């Protein structure tokens, strides 16, 4: 059990809730951009990943098993939130569209745009 936190300077922190956990707190710097604010964090337990939505226009996917960034998708605007349902991921932000991605596809290209 843990809590994930995002910061104003592109950092994320994982805080363990288990007493006696030797690695209770761990932090990452996911963005060095001046506009790298972490807007939203979402754990996808089924896929064992953390979706990191940033103000710098990047959606980063952290593998919870390896604790490494698996994907870094670039969008043309700030990303306010992201979510997955099955094999589909939706990204919403400062743009007028919602972008849908097929998680089976590699390369980070949206498969549908909703307006």
Steps between C-alpha positions, in 0.01 A plus 500: 500500500631843408407858417626679188554877497586741219669837526537839335850429367437172317567272794301200623529333838393154614434468874452151638226455760654179636679534833862390484527530121873559431417687178217701657553812291631523147500797261550551127554805281282436196524847344766770502279743306408828674139406424536139623229511767351156570126554447367149556618155611297185438594146601392226260527194724403254227787612275731580797574854384470860609371759250670837556325798335722807477456865414799476261285304252635156588319193621750268661428139592697362796525121526419417864699176488827647372433862616625623163330722241361269230349760268515875452223629275512863381179691442462852357360637828514458877351172622258543786397137550520154348323172561487148362216260443603162364725563200397866455666801660343848494697825541336836566671833534501863397400414142149467364537126435515179697762266356445124515791257474500125439735364767589204277662737250852633551617842391255725678265594216136566587250268333207739543436866577176608665379859494 
